[in-house]
């Protein structure tokens, strides 16, 4: 009675999608609630469970399902080979002479003996002969191996000895000597029958053809239910996040990062859905494990020779914070592999198709993280400052938008059996859909080569999953292109925080191929409201400067000046130990004390003290090119009048009162645009240089001009006087 209650069959009410799945995928669909229920009590691969469920529970009759579940439990208890029970199973085969087992079997050709040799994942016996017919019918066992139901026999050598009766002289019978086994053909264990549990092959054309029978929403829901999720409780954006997790399974050499809270099921796809993915728990591995061994004697197998990247479709690093390598060369090899799919070991060069997935936990809100650091912060220190490594990531999935796993997120409806889904994904890896973007759209000029590769790969992977028949409307293409660009821009935004001007082209977008005048720039939600230069008016005394840091990187700085009652003293903090930066601020102060009255009369400059906080917003180090902005900031504080909103100010003001010629105009405008500025204060002499500036920059940041070399006129323009 207690066991019956424990495994009580869940109630089931089919919906329209269930009926379409049962009709369209007869023999390839299973109720996922039964899978989840059996999984709780049986630690076996999902596709083994779903094969047995399809065999014994392919009905909606509750009593028949209950009988089928009981039979499956007995099979798993008595016939499934667990590694710790291998010797007991061997003894059972020996005693009964014939016994059925469930195990993963692989085969290879022994060319010297002209036979196929089988080995088992869990049953610890020497290799045995695999009948040729099974290899011809199920070639998958020659590559990745496959789970099967096998009938094993044991042929004792004693059984083959003929009893020789005593002759008429009553002589003792002769005993034949036992021949010592020499190879697999002499192994007393034999395979007498084999039935594959995994799909030995799949008709990709037939699967793809069935896509036309479903709407886009229905097909998305089918994919999610096949992976075990219930789409009815998810919005469309969250559904795309779950689908994006599958992209590494269908796209070769794809690099995905997902960081977010704990308990959101980040590793489920790679540990439970696909037998072609390997999950490295804790993120721990070695160079030899990833890329193969250098020792020639140790490279006897393909896995030893090429490592994980040559033998798996997906390598998922769980808990990236634990990714520590004793050999630091591993990071350099990994960077090269992520960029090109090739790597060198010793004197040889290898290629691999494995996609890389990096998963980890974020322990604070995204808003708090972005105030102090970047969204790759959970990576260990040896990765944190390596912008070249993160630039190889094609998509950053925002794990903080994925809900924590709850019971209502687990589906109780029909979905494709896990093995069918994984084989479909495996088959789609051979195809390339990256060119389909060009049917409708063109990427804008902010894209560099790696940006384009990342977006095209994400687009291709999502299209393979959602539109495998290549029948995709314009609005569908735009939906997945928006998602692909957002995923890559999230990477680019963090690189901008890390490395500054090198990655300042973050305004990734596209134009319609039929209407190129309309530009769509795709943002990232977590930073859309966090522009460095806000559109709202600033406090008096606050200005934004743009210039090169002491390390020669263009950046935006916020100069926060405050005027209080006093006797014309000046104090500052945040400038740091840079002598050049301090001298530029001093030049602005001296010019202010002698020329402020020319900006606005009646300010009573000498009756106030002035305080400056030099805010290095992007942590690029101080700049010695912020003196004009500081002069204007002091004037703003003295007359209690704010500068114009969304304005940035470049320019160098010397102690003598002269101004340097403004250089690097395109870099200045690009940095200003990416910081969110709408206007920039420029001398009239820059007009000629604007001819060579890309139009999208001028369309985003409008110049305001002042006479060359006239800092007072620049201040009056900025203050609107």
C-alpha positions in Angstrom: 0.0 0.0 0.0 2.8 2.4 0.9 4.7 1.7 -2.3 1.5 2.3 -4.3 1.0 5.7 -2.8 4.6 6.6 -3.3 4.4 5.9 -7.0 0.8 6.9 -7.6 0.4 7.7 -11.3 -0.1 11.5 -11.8 -3.4 12.6 -13.2 -3.2 13.7 -16.8 -5.4 16.0 -18.9 -4.1 16.3 -22.5 -4.2 19.7 -24.3 -4.2 20.5 -28.0 -0.4 20.3 -28.2 -0.3 16.9 -26.5 -2.7 15.6 -29.2 -0.6 17.1 -32.0 2.6 15.6 -30.6 1.1 12.2 -30.2 -0.2 12.3 -33.7 2.9 13.8 -35.3 5.5 12.0 -33.4 4.0 8.6 -32.7 6.6 6.3 -31.0 8.9 9.3 -30.3 7.0 11.1 -27.5 6.5 10.3 -23.9 4.8 11.9 -20.9 7.5 13.9 -19.1 5.7 13.7 -15.6 6.3 9.9 -15.7 9.9 10.5 -16.5 10.3 12.9 -13.6 8.5 10.5 -11.2 10.7 7.5 -12.2 13.8 9.6 -12.1 13.3 10.4 -8.4 13.7 6.7 -7.6 16.1 5.5 -10.3 19.5 7.0 -10.9 19.7 5.9 -14.6 20.1 8.0 -17.8 16.9 9.7 -18.9 16.8 8.1 -22.3 16.9 4.7 -20.7 13.9 5.6 -18.6 12.0 7.1 -21.5 12.7 4.1 -23.8 11.2 1.8 -21.1 8.3 4.2 -20.6 7.6 4.2 -24.3 7.7 0.4 -24.3 5.4 -0.2 -21.3 3.5 3.0 -20.6 2.5 4.2 -24.1 -1.2 4.6 -23.1 -3.5 7.0 -21.3 -5.0 4.2 -19.2 -4.1 4.7 -15.6 -4.2 1.0 -14.6 -2.1 0.0 -17.6 0.4 2.7 -16.8 0.7 1.5 -13.2 1.4 -2.0 -14.3 4.0 -0.7 -16.8 5.7 1.3 -14.1 5.9 -1.7 -11.8 7.5 -3.7 -14.6 10.0 -0.9 -15.3 11.0 -0.9 -11.6 11.6 -4.6 -11.7 13.7 -4.3 -14.9 15.8 -1.5 -13.4 16.3 -3.4 -10.2 17.3 -6.7 -11.8 18.7 -6.0 -15.3 20.2 -2.5 -15.2 24.0 -2.8 -14.6 25.3 -0.6 -12.0 29.1 -0.3 -11.7 29.1 -1.5 -8.0 27.0 -4.6 -9.0 29.0 -5.7 -12.0 30.4 -8.8 -10.3 26.9 -9.9 -9.2 25.6 -9.5 -12.7 28.5 -11.5 -14.1 27.8 -14.3 -11.6 24.1 -14.3 -12.6 25.0 -14.7 -16.2 27.3 -17.5 -15.3 24.8 -19.3 -13.2 21.8 -18.9 -15.5 23.9 -19.3 -18.7 21.7 -16.6 -20.3 20.6 -13.3 -18.8 19.3 -9.9 -20.1 21.1 -6.7 -19.1 20.9 -2.9 -19.8 24.2 -1.2 -20.4 26.0 1.1 -22.7 28.0 -0.8 -25.3 30.7 0.5 -27.7 32.4 -1.4 -30.5 35.6 -1.1 -32.5 37.1 -3.1 -35.3 40.0 -5.4 -34.5 41.7 -5.4 -37.9 44.2 -8.1 -37.0 41.5 -10.6 -36.0 38.9 -9.3 -38.5 36.2 -9.0 -35.9 34.3 -6.3 -34.1 35.0 -6.1 -30.4 32.5 -4.8 -27.8 33.1 -3.2 -24.4 30.7 -2.1 -21.8 30.4 1.0 -19.7 29.4 -0.7 -16.4 29.8 -4.4 -16.8 33.4 -5.2 -16.0 34.3 -8.0 -18.4 37.0 -8.3 -21.0 36.1 -7.3 -24.5 33.8 -9.7 -26.3 32.9 -10.3 -29.9 30.2 -8.0 -31.4 28.3 -9.8 -34.2 28.8 -8.0 -37.5 25.1 -7.7 -38.1 24.6 -5.4 -35.1 27.4 -3.1 -36.2 26.0 -2.8 -39.7 22.5 -2.1 -38.3 23.6 0.2 -35.5 26.8 2.1 -36.6 26.4 4.5 -33.7 28.1 2.0 -31.4 31.3 2.6 -33.4 31.3 6.3 -32.5 29.9 7.4 -29.2 28.5 4.1 -28.1 24.9 3.4 -27.3 22.6 2.1 -24.5 21.2 -1.3 -25.3 19.2 -4.2 -23.9 21.5 -7.2 -24.4 21.0 -10.9 -23.9 24.3 -12.3 -22.6 25.3 -15.9 -22.6 28.1 -17.7 -20.8 29.7 -20.6 -22.6 31.8 -22.6 -20.2 34.9 -24.3 -21.5 34.0 -27.4 -19.5 30.7 -27.6 -21.5 32.6 -27.9 -24.7 34.7 -30.9 -23.5 33.3 -34.2 -24.8 32.8 -36.9 -22.2 35.0 -39.8 -23.3 33.6 -43.0 -21.7 35.9 -45.7 -20.5 36.8 -48.2 -23.2 36.3 -52.0 -23.0 39.6 -52.3 -21.1 38.1 -50.0 -18.5 40.8 -47.4 -19.1 40.2 -44.0 -17.5 38.6 -41.4 -19.8 40.9 -38.8 -21.4 40.6 -35.2 -20.5 41.2 -32.5 -23.2 43.5 -29.7 -22.0 41.7 -26.4 -21.4 43.0 -23.8 -24.0 43.8 -20.5 -22.4 41.8 -17.6 -23.8 43.8 -15.5 -26.3 41.4 -12.8 -27.3 37.8 -11.6 -27.5 36.7 -14.6 -29.5 37.7 -16.8 -26.7 35.8 -14.9 -24.0 33.1 -17.2 -22.5 30.7 -14.2 -22.3 28.8 -13.9 -25.6 26.2 -11.4 -27.0 23.3 -13.5 -28.3 20.8 -10.7 -28.8 20.9 -6.9 -28.8 18.1 -4.2 -28.9 19.1 -0.5 -28.9 17.6 1.8 -26.3 18.9 4.9 -27.9 17.8 5.8 -31.4 20.3 4.0 -33.6 19.6 6.5 -36.4 17.2 9.3 -37.1 15.5 10.5 -40.2 16.3 14.2 -40.0 14.3 15.0 -43.1 11.2 13.4 -41.6 11.7 15.3 -38.3 12.3 18.6 -40.1 9.2 18.1 -42.3 7.0 17.9 -39.2 7.9 21.5 -38.3 5.3 22.8 -40.8 2.5 21.2 -38.8 3.2 23.5 -35.8 3.1 27.2 -35.2 6.2 28.9 -34.0 4.8 29.2 -30.4 3.7 25.5 -30.5 7.2 24.4 -31.7 8.9 26.4 -29.0 6.6 24.8 -26.4 7.3 21.4 -27.8 11.1 21.9 -27.5 10.7 23.1 -23.9 8.4 20.2 -22.9 10.9 17.8 -24.5 13.6 19.2 -22.2 11.2 18.8 -19.2 10.0 22.4 -18.8 6.4 23.7 -18.7 6.1 26.6 -21.1 2.7 27.8 -19.9 4.3 29.4 -16.9 7.0 31.2 -18.8 6.8 34.5 -20.8 8.3 34.6 -24.3 11.6 36.1 -23.3 12.2 33.5 -20.6 11.3 30.8 -23.2 14.1 32.1 -25.4 16.6 31.9 -22.5 15.8 28.2 -22.1 16.0 27.7 -25.9 19.4 29.5 -25.9 20.8 26.9 -23.5 20.3 24.4 -26.3 22.2 26.3 -28.9 25.6 24.8 -28.0 24.1 21.4 -28.8 23.2 22.4 -32.4 26.1 24.8 -33.2 29.7 23.8 -33.6 32.4 25.7 -31.7 29.9 27.9 -30.0 30.9 29.7 -26.7 28.1 30.5 -24.3 28.3 32.1 -20.8 25.5 32.0 -18.3 25.9 33.5 -14.8 23.0 33.9 -12.4 21.5 32.9 -9.1 21.7 29.3 -7.8 18.9 26.9 -8.5 17.9 28.0 -12.0 18.7 24.7 -13.7 21.7 26.0 -15.6 23.3 22.5 -16.0 20.2 20.4 -16.6 20.4 20.5 -20.4 24.0 19.3 -20.4 23.7 16.7 -17.7 20.3 15.1 -18.4 19.2 15.8 -22.0 22.1 15.1 -24.3 24.5 12.2 -24.1 26.9 14.2 -26.3 27.5 16.8 -23.6 29.9 16.5 -20.6 29.5 18.5 -17.5 32.7 19.3 -15.5 31.4 19.8 -12.0 33.3 22.5 -10.1 34.9 23.6 -13.4 37.9 21.5 -12.6 40.0 19.9 -15.3 43.5 19.7 -16.7 45.2 20.7 -20.0 45.7 17.0 -20.8 42.1 16.2 -20.1 40.8 19.0 -22.3 43.3 18.9 -25.2 45.0 15.5 -25.0 48.2 14.1 -23.6 51.7 14.8 -24.9 53.1 11.5 -23.7 53.1 9.2 -26.8 52.6 6.0 -24.7 49.5 7.5 -23.0 47.8 8.4 -26.3 46.6 5.0 -27.1 42.9 6.0 -27.4 41.2 8.9 -29.2 40.3 10.5 -25.9 43.9 10.5 -24.8 45.1 11.8 -28.1 42.6 14.7 -28.7 41.1 15.3 -25.2 37.6 16.2 -24.4 37.3 18.8 -27.2 37.7 16.1 -29.8 35.3 13.6 -28.3 32.3 15.6 -27.1 29.8 18.1 -28.7 29.6 20.3 -25.6 31.9 20.8 -22.7 30.1 22.6 -19.9 32.2 24.1 -17.0 29.9 24.2 -14.0 30.8 26.7 -11.2 33.3 28.8 -13.2 34.7 30.2 -9.9 36.5 26.9 -9.5 38.2 27.0 -12.9 41.8 26.8 -11.7 44.5 25.4 -13.9 47.9 24.3 -12.6 49.3 24.8 -16.1 48.6 28.5 -17.0 49.2 27.5 -20.7 45.7 25.9 -20.6 44.1 29.3 -20.7 46.1 30.3 -23.7 45.3 27.1 -25.5 41.6 27.5 -24.5 41.6 31.0 -26.0 43.0 29.8 -29.2 40.6 26.9 -29.4 37.5 29.2 -28.7 38.6 31.5 -31.5 39.3 29.0 -34.2 38.4 25.5 -33.2 42.1 24.4 -33.5 44.8 23.7 -30.9 48.3 22.4 -30.9 49.8 19.7 -28.7 53.5 19.1 -29.1 54.3 19.1 -32.8 50.8 18.3 -33.9 47.7 20.5 -34.6 44.2 19.2 -33.9 40.7 20.4 -34.7 37.6 20.0 -32.5 33.9 20.8 -32.8 33.1 21.0 -29.1 31.2 24.0 -27.9 32.1 25.6 -24.6 29.6 26.6 -21.9 30.6 28.5 -18.9 28.2 28.5 -15.9 28.4 30.1 -12.5 26.7 31.9 -9.7 26.2 35.6 -9.2 25.8 36.4 -5.5 24.6 40.0 -5.7 22.1 42.0 -7.7 23.1 42.9 -11.2 22.7 46.6 -10.5 25.1 46.4 -7.5 27.7 44.5 -9.5 27.6 47.0 -12.3 28.3 49.8 -9.9 31.6 48.4 -8.8 32.8 45.8 -11.4 31.6 43.8 -14.4 29.4 40.8 -15.0 32.3 38.5 -15.6 33.5 39.0 -12.0 32.6 35.5 -10.8 35.4 34.0 -13.0 38.6 33.3 -11.0 41.4 35.9 -10.9 43.4 34.3 -13.8 40.5 35.1 -16.1 39.1 38.3 -14.6 41.4 40.8 -16.4 41.8 38.8 -19.6 39.6 40.7 -22.0 40.9 38.6 -24.9 39.4 35.5 -23.3 35.9 37.0 -22.8 35.9 38.5 -26.3 35.7 34.9 -27.6 32.3 34.4 -25.9 29.5 34.6 -28.5 26.6 35.1 -26.1 26.1 36.0 -22.5 22.8 34.6 -21.3 21.3 36.7 -18.4 20.8 34.0 -15.8 19.3 36.5 -13.4 16.2 36.6 -15.6 15.7 32.8 -15.4 13.3 31.7 -12.6 14.4 29.3 -9.9 13.3 25.8 -10.6 9.9 25.1 -9.0 7.5 22.2 -9.3 5.2 24.2 -11.7 8.1 24.7 -14.1 8.3 20.9 -14.6 6.0 19.8 -17.4 3.4 17.0 -17.0 2.7 16.9 -20.8 4.0 15.0 -23.8 7.4 15.9 -25.3 9.9 14.2 -27.6 11.8 11.5 -25.9 15.2 12.8 -24.8 17.1 10.6 -27.2 15.1 11.9 -30.2 15.7 15.5 -29.1 19.5 14.9 -28.6 19.8 13.1 -32.0 17.9 16.0 -33.7 20.4 18.5 -32.1 23.3 16.3 -33.2 22.1 16.1 -36.7 21.5 19.9 -37.0 25.2 20.5 -36.1 26.1 19.6 -39.6 24.1 22.5 -41.1 25.0 26.2 -41.3 22.3 28.9 -41.1 24.5 31.9 -40.4 23.8 33.4 -43.8 20.0 33.6 -43.3 20.4 37.0 -41.5 21.2 38.5 -44.9 17.8 37.6 -46.3 16.3 40.5 -44.4 18.9 42.6 -42.5 22.4 44.1 -42.6 24.6 44.5 -39.5 25.7 48.1 -38.7 29.2 49.5 -38.7 29.8 49.0 -34.9 30.3 45.3 -35.5 33.8 44.0 -35.6 34.7 40.5 -36.9 34.2 38.7 -33.5 30.9 40.5 -32.9 29.6 39.4 -36.3 30.8 35.8 -35.7 29.1 35.7 -32.3 25.8 37.1 -33.5 25.7 34.9 -36.6 26.4 31.8 -34.6 23.7 32.6 -32.1 21.3 33.4 -34.9 22.1 30.2 -36.7 21.7 28.1 -33.5 18.3 29.6 -32.6 17.1 29.2 -36.2 18.1 25.6 -36.3 16.1 25.0 -33.2 13.0 27.1 -34.1 13.0 27.0 -37.9 14.8 23.8 -38.9 12.9 23.8 -42.2 14.3 27.3 -43.0 10.8 28.7 -43.4 11.2 31.9 -41.4 9.3 35.1 -41.8 10.8 38.6 -41.4 9.4 39.2 -37.9 10.7 35.8 -36.8 14.2 36.6 -38.1 14.0 40.0 -36.3 13.0 38.3 -33.1 16.0 36.0 -33.0 18.4 38.6 -34.4 17.5 41.0 -31.6 18.1 38.2 -29.0 21.5 37.3 -30.7 22.7 40.9 -30.8 21.7 41.5 -27.1 23.6 38.4 -26.0 26.8 39.6 -27.8 26.4 43.2 -26.7 26.2 42.1 -23.1 29.7 40.7 -23.6 30.9 43.9 -25.3 29.5 46.1 -22.5 31.6 44.2 -20.0 34.7 44.4 -22.2 34.2 48.1 -22.4 34.3 48.3 -18.6 37.4 46.1 -18.5 39.4 47.5 -21.4 37.9 50.9 -22.3 38.3 52.5 -25.7 39.3 49.2 -27.5 35.7 48.0 -27.0 33.8 51.3 -27.1 31.8 50.3 -30.2 28.9 48.8 -28.3 26.0 50.2 -30.2 25.4 46.9 -32.1 22.4 47.0 -34.4 21.1 46.4 -37.9 19.3 48.0 -40.8 16.4 46.6 -42.9 17.7 45.4 -46.2 14.7 46.9 -47.9 14.8 50.2 -46.0 18.5 51.0 -45.0 17.6 54.4 -43.6 16.1 52.8 -40.5 18.8 51.8 -37.9 17.8 49.5 -35.0 20.3 49.5 -32.2 19.8 46.7 -29.7 20.4 47.5 -26.0 20.8 45.3 -22.9 18.1 45.8 -20.2 20.3 45.9 -17.2 22.3 48.8 -18.6 19.8 50.7 -20.7 19.0 53.1 -17.8 22.6 53.2 -16.6 24.2 55.5 -19.1 27.2 57.3 -17.7 25.9 60.6 -19.0 22.2 60.9 -18.0 19.7 62.9 -19.9 18.5 64.7 -16.8 20.0 68.0 -15.8 23.0 67.9 -13.5 23.6 69.7 -10.3 25.5 73.0 -10.6 29.2 72.4 -10.6 28.9 68.9 -12.0 30.3 68.3 -15.5 31.4 65.4 -17.7 34.8 65.5 -19.3 36.2 63.2 -22.0 39.8 62.6 -22.7 42.7 60.2 -22.6 43.8 58.7 -19.3 47.4 58.6 -18.2 47.5 55.1 -19.7 46.4 56.5 -23.1 42.8 55.2 -23.1 39.9 57.5 -23.9 37.3 57.6 -21.1 34.6 59.7 -19.5 35.1 61.4 -16.2 32.6 63.2 -13.9 34.0 66.3 -12.2 31.8 67.1 -9.1 32.5 70.7 -8.0 30.9 72.4 -5.0 31.2 76.0 -3.8 30.8 76.8 -0.1 31.4 80.0 1.9 35.1 80.7 2.4 38.1 82.6 1.2 38.9 81.2 -2.3 40.6 78.0 -1.4 40.6 74.9 -3.6 40.8 71.3 -2.6 40.4 68.1 -4.7 40.4 64.4 -4.3 40.2 61.5 -6.7 43.0 62.8 -9.0 45.4 60.3 -7.6 49.2 60.3 -7.8 49.5 61.4 -11.4 51.5 64.6 -11.6 50.2 65.5 -15.1 46.6 65.1 -13.9 47.2 67.3 -10.8 48.9 70.0 -12.9 46.0 70.1 -15.4 43.5 70.6 -12.5 45.7 73.4 -11.1 45.8 75.0 -14.5 42.0 75.1 -14.6 41.9 76.6 -11.1 44.4 79.4 -11.9 42.6 80.3 -15.1 39.3 80.3 -13.1 40.5 82.7 -10.5 41.7 85.2 -13.1 38.8 84.9 -15.7 35.6 83.7 -13.9 34.2 87.3 -13.8 34.3 87.4 -17.6 32.0 84.3 -17.7 29.3 85.8 -15.5 29.5 89.0 -13.5 28.7 89.1 -9.8 29.8 85.6 -8.8 32.0 86.8 -5.9 34.6 84.1 -6.6 36.8 85.2 -3.7 34.1 84.7 -1.1 33.8 80.9 -1.6 35.9 77.8 -1.2 35.8 75.2 -3.9 35.8 71.4 -3.5 36.4 68.9 -6.4 35.8 65.2 -6.5 37.4 63.7 -9.6 35.2 60.7 -10.4 36.9 58.1 -12.6 33.7 56.4 -13.8 35.4 53.7 -15.8 38.4 53.0 -13.6 40.8 54.0 -16.3 43.0 56.1 -14.2 43.1 59.9 -14.0 43.3 62.1 -17.1 45.4 65.2 -17.8 42.9 66.3 -20.5 40.0 67.4 -18.2 41.2 71.0 -17.5 38.6 72.8 -19.8 35.8 70.7 -18.3 37.1 71.6 -14.8 37.2 75.3 -15.5 33.6 75.1 -16.7 32.6 73.1 -13.7 34.1 75.7 -11.3 32.2 78.4 -13.2 29.0 76.4 -12.8 29.5 76.0 -9.1 30.4 79.7 -8.6 27.3 81.0 -10.4 25.1 78.1 -9.2 24.0 77.4 -12.8 24.1 73.9 -14.3 25.7 73.1 -17.6 23.5 71.8 -20.4 22.1 68.3 -20.0 23.8 65.3 -21.7 26.9 67.4 -22.5 30.5 66.2 -22.5 33.5 68.5 -22.7 36.9 67.6 -24.1 39.8 70.0 -24.2 43.1 70.9 -22.6 43.5 74.3 -20.9 47.1 75.3 -20.1 48.4 77.3 -17.1 49.2 80.2 -19.6 45.5 80.3 -20.6 46.2 78.8 -24.1 44.4 75.7 -25.3 45.8 72.7 -27.1 44.5 71.6 -30.5 41.8 69.0 -30.1 42.9 65.6 -31.5 41.3 62.2 -31.7 37.9 63.6 -32.6 36.4 60.3 -33.8 37.5 58.5 -30.6 36.1 61.3 -28.5 32.7 61.2 -30.2 32.6 57.4 -30.0 33.4 57.4 -26.3 30.8 60.2 -25.8 28.1 58.2 -27.7 28.7 55.0 -25.8 28.6 56.9 -22.5 25.1 58.2 -23.4 26.0 61.8 -24.2 23.8 63.7 -26.7 26.0 66.8 -27.1 29.7 67.6 -27.2 31.4 71.0 -26.8 34.0 71.5 -29.7 36.1 74.4 -31.0 35.2 75.7 -34.5 38.4 74.3 -35.9 37.0 70.8 -35.6 34.4 71.4 -38.3 36.8 70.3 -41.0 37.6 67.1 -39.1 33.9 66.1 -38.8 34.0 65.3 -42.5 35.8 62.0 -41.8 33.6 61.0 -38.8 31.1 58.2 -39.5 27.6 59.5 -39.9 26.1 57.3 -37.1 28.4 59.1 -34.6 27.3 62.6 -35.8 23.7 61.3 -35.7 24.1 60.3 -32.1 26.2 63.2 -30.6 25.5 66.8 -31.7 28.4 69.2 -31.6 28.1 72.7 -30.0 30.9 75.1 -31.2 32.9 77.9 -29.6 35.7 80.0 -31.0 39.1 78.4 -31.2 41.2 78.9 -28.0 38.5 80.9 -26.2 37.8 79.0 -22.9 35.6 81.8 -21.6 33.3 81.5 -24.7 33.3 77.7 -24.2 32.1 78.2 -20.6 29.4 80.6 -21.6 28.2 78.2 -24.3 28.1 75.3 -21.8 26.2 77.3 -19.2 23.7 78.7 -21.8 24.7 82.3 -21.0 
